[in-house]
Amino acid sequence: MDQLFSIFNPDWWLNENNSALEITDAVLFLLLLIAVLYVLIYAITSLTAYHNPYPTAKRQHRFLVVFTVLRNGKQVIHSIQDFLDNQLYPRDKYDIAVAATQLGEEDLTLLLQMPVNIIVPDKDDCTKTYAIQQVMERYSPKEYDAVVLFDSDNRAVSNALELFNNAYYSGCDAIQGHRMTENLDSPLAVLSAAAEEVNNRLFRKAHTKLGFSSSLAGSGMMFDFETFHRIAPRLKGDNLTEAIELELLRENIYTEYMEEVICYCQKTEDPSQYYRKRQRWMSLQLKSTWKAFWQFPLAFLQGKWDLCEKLLQWLMPSRFMLTLYVLAGALILTYLEWPLAIKWYVLFLILLLAFFMALPEGEISRRFKQSLWKMPGALLGSGAQKKQTHEDSHRSATDLPA
């Protein structure tokens, strides 16, 4: 057993008898060990109880509530109507704006009949980032106190604005709500819901417990209006969440996480859509990793520790890829030299333990455990569907006349 973990002894690295396989194994194991310990620390921290520290505000602030919709008009109409019907916050203290792109005439007609401001971006095919920028250009910096961002499928709890108002009155300029999956009808939706909850616990709840900013989720977010109005023109790229996080952290603006501000969303149940979204997400993560590699040294020298922690998070593999890397290392070394594989299996078990610690009890956890054995088939089905789509498109291309 001592030989298995000898890589932690400095003298081992000076031993000229170590084989190339042993050295490669040691380097890769230590790199992934850092990532696993990172997840484990936050998983343990996530077990602590959450308490809302913000008392009832003595003032009711003015909010601009923004819904961003790309194509699906009926979905956003339902979300806005639900918001208007159920929010307990005084109606004269908030306005609703809709960033509407590529909507049909029928959907636009229905929106025009609702008490909302419709902003149609000057580009038909635009990103969510550009749509939000177009909305902010329509307002002056001091027109509202705070802005709340929702996606077209979001449904918020009835006291969302009240809770945001309490925290904002206490000095919070950036807040991330608790985004939660509403539909749990398929293994893929359950998988996405479980991943969302793990992210909520690790990168939002646990981060704020240790004094770091909460990660943003892309919706269910509140920002000081003047601050967001200032940074909105500087937002770049397709990833709105990343762009906002960078600008806030560069200005040392702390992001709070409020677990009870639940923002329900819909997860895809279509394997092909799930695969496309995952491919896009992996592409964005690769760009984030490359960006973090270059920006980390400067952030470190400037002493921006909150930004450093965020960049360090981007430098590490995602939870899904980390699991694959550790499991692949264990299986490959089992074939090449099995004694070296034991520490990899230990690392894999530690990682699984961290994930289960970060998965809260409740309906999502129960459904996830029930659907666990269906997940591989669903994921393989998405891959097979992608392959079939690629073959069909290739066949169609070759069948075209010259």
C-alpha positions as CSV (number, residue, x, y, z in Angstrom):
1,M,0.0,0.0,0.0
2,D,2.9,2.3,0.8
3,Q,4.2,1.9,-2.8
4,L,0.8,2.8,-4.2
5,F,0.9,6.3,-2.7
6,S,4.7,6.8,-2.8
7,I,4.1,9.7,-5.3
8,F,3.4,11.9,-2.2
9,N,7.0,11.3,-1.1
10,P,9.4,13.9,-2.6
11,D,12.2,11.3,-2.7
12,W,10.1,9.2,-5.1
13,W,10.4,12.0,-7.8
14,L,14.2,11.8,-7.5
15,N,14.3,8.1,-8.2
16,E,15.8,7.4,-11.6
17,N,14.3,3.9,-11.7
18,N,10.8,5.2,-12.2
19,S,9.3,4.2,-15.5
20,A,7.7,6.6,-18.0
21,L,4.3,5.0,-17.2
22,E,4.8,5.6,-13.5
23,I,5.8,9.2,-14.0
24,T,2.9,9.9,-16.4
25,D,0.5,8.2,-14.0
26,A,1.8,10.3,-11.0
27,V,1.5,13.6,-12.9
28,L,-2.0,13.0,-14.2
29,F,-3.2,11.6,-10.8
30,L,-2.0,14.7,-8.9
31,L,-3.6,17.1,-11.4
32,L,-7.0,15.3,-11.1
33,L,-6.6,15.0,-7.4
34,I,-6.6,18.8,-7.1
35,A,-9.8,19.0,-9.0
36,V,-11.4,16.2,-6.9
37,L,-10.4,17.8,-3.6
38,Y,-11.8,21.2,-4.9
39,V,-15.2,19.5,-5.5
40,L,-14.9,17.6,-2.1
41,I,-14.2,20.8,-0.1
42,Y,-17.3,22.6,-1.5
43,A,-19.4,19.4,-1.2
44,I,-18.6,19.2,2.5
45,T,-19.4,22.9,2.9
46,S,-22.7,22.5,1.1
47,L,-23.9,20.3,3.9
48,T,-24.2,23.3,6.3
49,A,-27.7,24.8,6.8
50,Y,-28.8,27.8,4.8
51,H,-30.2,30.8,6.7
52,N,-31.5,34.0,5.1
53,P,-29.7,36.9,6.9
54,Y,-31.7,39.7,5.4
55,P,-34.5,41.3,7.4
56,T,-37.6,42.9,5.9
57,A,-36.7,46.1,4.0
58,K,-38.0,49.5,5.1
59,R,-38.4,50.6,1.5
60,Q,-39.8,49.0,-1.6
61,H,-37.4,49.5,-4.6
62,R,-38.3,49.8,-8.2
63,F,-37.5,46.8,-10.4
64,L,-37.3,46.2,-14.1
65,V,-38.1,42.6,-14.8
66,V,-36.7,41.4,-18.1
67,F,-37.8,38.2,-19.9
68,T,-35.6,37.1,-22.8
69,V,-37.3,35.0,-25.5
70,L,-35.7,33.5,-28.6
71,R,-38.5,32.2,-30.9
72,N,-40.8,30.6,-28.3
73,G,-43.4,33.3,-27.9
74,K,-46.1,31.2,-26.3
75,Q,-43.7,30.1,-23.6
76,V,-42.8,33.6,-22.5
77,I,-46.5,34.7,-22.6
78,H,-47.3,31.9,-20.1
79,S,-44.4,32.9,-17.9
80,I,-45.2,36.6,-17.9
81,Q,-48.9,35.9,-17.1
82,D,-47.9,33.7,-14.2
83,F,-45.6,36.4,-12.9
84,L,-48.3,39.0,-13.1
85,D,-50.9,36.8,-11.4
86,N,-48.7,35.5,-8.6
87,Q,-46.2,38.1,-7.5
88,L,-47.0,39.6,-4.1
89,Y,-44.8,42.7,-4.7
90,P,-46.8,45.9,-5.4
91,R,-47.5,46.2,-9.1
92,D,-46.6,49.8,-9.3
93,K,-43.1,49.0,-8.1
94,Y,-42.0,46.9,-11.1
95,D,-42.2,47.0,-14.9
96,I,-41.8,44.1,-17.3
97,A,-39.7,44.3,-20.4
98,V,-39.5,41.5,-23.1
99,A,-36.4,41.1,-25.3
100,A,-38.3,39.4,-28.2
101,T,-36.4,37.9,-31.2
102,Q,-37.9,36.0,-34.1
103,L,-41.4,35.9,-32.8
104,G,-44.4,35.2,-35.0
105,E,-47.1,37.8,-35.6
106,E,-49.6,36.0,-33.4
107,D,-47.3,35.9,-30.4
108,L,-46.3,39.6,-30.9
109,T,-50.0,40.5,-31.0
110,L,-50.7,38.7,-27.7
111,L,-47.7,40.4,-26.1
112,L,-48.9,43.8,-27.2
113,Q,-52.1,43.2,-25.3
114,M,-50.1,42.6,-22.1
115,P,-48.8,45.3,-19.7
116,V,-45.2,44.9,-20.9
117,N,-42.6,46.8,-22.8
118,I,-41.5,44.9,-25.9
119,I,-38.0,45.5,-27.2
120,V,-37.2,43.9,-30.6
121,P,-33.4,43.7,-31.2
122,D,-32.2,45.2,-34.5
123,K,-30.8,41.8,-35.4
124,D,-33.1,38.9,-36.2
125,D,-30.6,36.3,-35.3
126,C,-28.9,37.6,-32.2
127,T,-27.4,36.2,-29.0
128,K,-29.0,36.5,-25.5
129,T,-26.2,38.9,-24.6
130,Y,-27.0,41.2,-27.5
131,A,-30.7,41.1,-26.7
132,I,-30.1,42.1,-23.1
133,Q,-27.8,45.0,-24.3
134,Q,-30.6,46.2,-26.5
135,V,-33.0,46.3,-23.6
136,M,-30.7,48.2,-21.3
137,E,-30.1,50.8,-24.1
138,R,-33.8,51.8,-23.8
139,Y,-33.5,52.9,-20.2
140,S,-31.5,55.6,-18.3
141,P,-29.2,54.4,-15.5
142,K,-31.3,55.8,-12.7
143,E,-34.7,54.8,-14.1
144,Y,-34.9,51.8,-11.8
145,D,-33.2,50.6,-8.7
146,A,-32.6,47.0,-9.8
147,V,-33.0,44.7,-12.8
148,V,-34.1,41.0,-12.7
149,L,-33.3,38.7,-15.6
150,F,-35.5,35.7,-16.5
151,D,-35.6,33.3,-19.4
152,S,-38.7,32.7,-21.4
153,D,-39.6,29.5,-19.5
154,N,-39.0,30.7,-16.0
155,R,-41.6,30.8,-13.3
156,A,-40.7,32.5,-10.0
157,V,-42.0,32.0,-6.5
158,S,-44.6,34.6,-5.5
159,N,-42.3,36.4,-3.0
160,A,-39.3,36.5,-5.3
161,L,-39.3,40.3,-5.7
162,E,-39.9,40.8,-2.0
163,L,-36.9,38.7,-1.1
164,F,-34.7,40.4,-3.7
165,N,-35.9,43.7,-2.3
166,N,-34.9,42.8,1.3
167,A,-31.4,41.7,0.2
168,Y,-30.9,44.7,-2.1
169,Y,-32.0,47.1,0.7
170,S,-29.3,45.4,2.9
171,G,-26.6,46.2,0.3
172,C,-26.5,43.3,-2.1
173,D,-25.8,44.6,-5.7
174,A,-25.8,41.1,-7.3
175,I,-27.9,38.1,-6.4
176,Q,-28.4,34.7,-7.9
177,G,-31.7,32.9,-7.2
178,H,-32.2,29.1,-6.9
179,R,-32.9,27.8,-10.3
180,M,-34.8,24.5,-10.2
181,T,-36.1,22.1,-12.8
182,E,-39.8,21.9,-13.0
183,N,-40.3,18.9,-15.4
184,L,-39.0,15.5,-14.3
185,D,-40.7,13.3,-16.9
186,S,-37.7,11.7,-18.5
187,P,-34.2,10.4,-17.5
188,L,-32.5,13.2,-19.4
189,A,-34.6,15.8,-17.6
190,V,-33.9,14.2,-14.3
191,L,-30.2,14.1,-15.1
192,S,-30.2,17.8,-16.0
193,A,-32.1,18.6,-12.8
194,A,-29.7,16.7,-10.6
195,A,-26.7,18.4,-12.3
196,E,-28.4,21.8,-11.7
197,E,-28.9,21.0,-8.0
198,V,-25.3,19.9,-7.6
199,N,-24.2,23.1,-9.2
200,N,-26.5,25.1,-6.9
201,R,-25.0,23.4,-3.8
202,L,-21.3,23.4,-4.9
203,F,-20.9,26.7,-6.8
204,R,-23.6,28.8,-5.2
205,K,-24.4,27.8,-1.7
206,A,-21.0,26.5,-0.7
207,H,-19.1,29.3,-2.5
208,T,-21.0,32.0,-0.5
209,K,-20.5,30.0,2.7
210,L,-16.8,30.3,2.2
211,G,-16.9,33.9,1.3
212,F,-16.7,33.7,-2.5
213,S,-19.2,35.0,-5.0
214,S,-22.0,32.7,-6.2
215,S,-21.8,31.4,-9.7
216,L,-24.5,32.8,-12.0
217,A,-27.0,30.4,-13.6
218,G,-28.1,32.6,-16.5
219,S,-31.6,33.4,-15.2
220,G,-33.2,34.2,-11.9
221,M,-30.6,36.9,-11.4
222,M,-30.9,40.4,-9.8
223,F,-28.4,43.3,-10.3
224,D,-28.2,46.9,-9.2
225,F,-29.6,48.8,-12.1
226,E,-27.0,51.5,-12.4
227,T,-24.2,48.9,-12.1
228,F,-25.7,46.6,-14.7
229,H,-26.4,49.5,-17.0
230,R,-22.7,50.4,-16.8
231,I,-21.4,46.9,-17.5
232,A,-24.0,45.8,-20.2
233,P,-22.2,47.5,-23.1
234,R,-19.0,45.7,-22.2
235,L,-20.5,42.2,-22.3
236,K,-19.0,40.1,-25.1
237,G,-19.5,36.6,-26.5
238,D,-22.3,34.1,-26.6
239,N,-22.0,33.2,-22.9
240,L,-24.0,35.8,-21.1
241,T,-23.4,34.2,-17.7
242,E,-19.6,34.2,-18.1
243,A,-19.6,37.7,-19.4
244,I,-21.5,39.1,-16.5
245,E,-19.5,37.2,-13.9
246,L,-16.2,38.5,-15.3
247,E,-17.3,42.1,-15.3
248,L,-18.7,41.9,-11.7
249,L,-15.6,40.2,-10.4
250,R,-13.3,42.7,-12.1
251,E,-15.1,45.4,-10.2
252,N,-15.0,43.4,-7.0
253,I,-18.8,43.2,-6.8
254,Y,-19.9,40.2,-4.6
255,T,-22.7,38.0,-5.9
256,E,-25.1,36.6,-3.2
257,Y,-27.0,33.3,-3.5
258,M,-30.6,33.2,-2.2
259,E,-31.8,29.6,-1.9
260,E,-35.4,30.4,-1.2
261,V,-35.8,32.6,-4.4
262,I,-36.8,29.6,-6.5
263,C,-36.9,30.1,-10.2
264,Y,-38.5,27.1,-12.0
265,C,-37.2,26.2,-15.5
266,Q,-37.9,23.5,-18.1
267,K,-35.2,21.0,-19.1
268,T,-35.1,19.3,-22.5
269,E,-36.4,15.8,-22.8
270,D,-35.3,15.3,-26.4
271,P,-32.0,13.4,-26.6
272,S,-30.9,15.2,-29.8
273,Q,-31.5,18.6,-28.2
274,Y,-29.7,17.5,-25.1
275,Y,-26.7,16.4,-27.1
276,R,-26.6,19.7,-29.1
277,K,-26.8,21.7,-25.9
278,R,-24.0,19.7,-24.3
279,Q,-21.8,20.1,-27.4
280,R,-22.4,23.9,-27.3
281,W,-21.7,23.9,-23.5
282,M,-18.4,22.0,-23.9
283,S,-17.3,24.4,-26.6
284,L,-18.0,27.4,-24.4
285,Q,-16.2,25.7,-21.5
286,L,-13.1,25.2,-23.7
287,K,-13.1,28.9,-24.5
288,S,-13.5,29.7,-20.8
289,T,-10.6,27.5,-19.9
290,W,-8.3,29.2,-22.4
291,K,-9.4,32.6,-21.2
292,A,-8.8,31.7,-17.6
293,F,-5.3,30.4,-18.4
294,W,-4.3,33.8,-19.6
295,Q,-6.2,36.0,-17.1
296,F,-5.3,34.1,-13.9
297,P,-1.7,35.5,-13.5
298,L,-2.9,39.1,-13.7
299,A,-5.8,38.6,-11.4
300,F,-3.4,36.9,-8.9
301,L,-1.0,39.8,-9.0
302,Q,-3.8,42.3,-8.5
303,G,-5.0,40.4,-5.5
304,K,-8.5,39.8,-6.8
305,W,-9.1,36.6,-5.0
306,D,-12.8,36.2,-5.9
307,L,-11.9,36.5,-9.5
308,C,-8.9,34.1,-9.0
309,E,-11.3,31.5,-7.6
310,K,-13.6,31.8,-10.5
311,L,-10.8,31.5,-13.1
312,L,-9.4,28.5,-11.1
313,Q,-12.9,26.9,-11.4
314,W,-12.8,27.4,-15.2
315,L,-9.3,25.9,-15.4
316,M,-10.6,22.6,-14.0
317,P,-12.6,20.0,-16.0
318,S,-16.3,20.0,-15.7
319,R,-17.9,17.5,-13.2
320,F,-18.9,15.2,-16.1
321,M,-15.5,15.3,-17.7
322,L,-13.7,14.9,-14.4
323,T,-15.7,11.8,-13.7
324,L,-14.8,10.4,-17.1
325,Y,-11.1,11.2,-16.8
326,V,-10.8,9.6,-13.3
327,L,-12.7,6.5,-14.4
328,A,-10.7,6.2,-17.7
329,G,-7.4,6.4,-15.7
330,A,-8.6,3.6,-13.4
331,L,-9.6,1.4,-16.3
332,I,-6.5,2.0,-18.4
333,L,-4.1,1.3,-15.6
334,T,-6.1,-1.8,-14.6
335,Y,-5.1,-3.1,-18.0
336,L,-1.5,-1.8,-18.1
337,E,-0.4,-2.2,-14.5
338,W,-3.2,-2.9,-12.0
339,P,-1.4,-1.9,-8.7
340,L,-1.2,1.7,-10.0
341,A,-5.0,1.7,-10.6
342,I,-6.0,1.2,-7.0
343,K,-5.5,4.9,-6.1
344,W,-7.5,5.9,-9.1
345,Y,-10.5,3.8,-7.9
346,V,-10.1,5.4,-4.5
347,L,-10.2,8.8,-6.2
348,F,-13.3,7.8,-8.2
349,L,-15.1,6.8,-5.0
350,I,-14.2,10.0,-3.3
351,L,-15.6,12.0,-6.3
352,L,-18.9,10.0,-6.3
353,L,-19.2,10.6,-2.5
354,A,-18.7,14.4,-3.1
355,F,-21.4,14.4,-5.8
356,F,-23.9,12.5,-3.6
357,M,-23.1,14.9,-0.7
358,A,-23.9,17.8,-2.9
359,L,-27.2,16.3,-4.1
360,P,-29.9,17.6,-1.7
361,E,-32.7,15.4,-0.4
362,G,-36.0,15.8,-2.2
363,E,-38.0,14.9,-5.3
364,I,-35.1,15.5,-7.7
365,S,-32.7,13.3,-5.6
366,R,-35.3,10.5,-5.4
367,R,-36.0,10.6,-9.1
368,F,-32.3,10.7,-9.9
369,K,-31.6,7.6,-7.9
370,Q,-34.6,5.8,-9.5
371,S,-33.5,6.7,-13.0
372,L,-29.7,6.1,-12.5
373,W,-29.7,2.9,-14.4
374,K,-31.6,4.4,-17.3
375,M,-29.1,7.3,-17.8
376,P,-26.4,5.4,-19.9
377,G,-29.1,4.2,-22.3
378,A,-30.5,7.7,-22.7
379,L,-27.1,9.2,-23.3
380,L,-26.2,6.5,-25.8
381,G,-29.5,7.1,-27.5
382,S,-28.6,10.8,-27.9
383,G,-25.3,9.8,-29.4
384,A,-26.9,7.3,-31.8
385,Q,-29.5,9.9,-32.8
386,K,-26.7,12.4,-33.6
387,K,-24.8,9.8,-35.7
388,Q,-28.0,9.0,-37.6
389,T,-28.7,12.7,-38.2
390,H,-25.1,13.2,-39.5
391,E,-25.5,10.1,-41.8
392,D,-28.8,11.4,-43.2
393,S,-27.4,14.8,-43.9
394,H,-24.4,13.3,-45.6
395,R,-26.6,11.0,-47.7
396,S,-28.8,13.9,-48.7
397,A,-25.7,15.9,-49.7
398,T,-24.3,13.1,-51.9
399,D,-27.7,12.5,-53.5
400,L,-27.9,16.1,-54.8
401,P,-27.4,16.4,-58.6
402,A,-24.0,17.7,-59.7
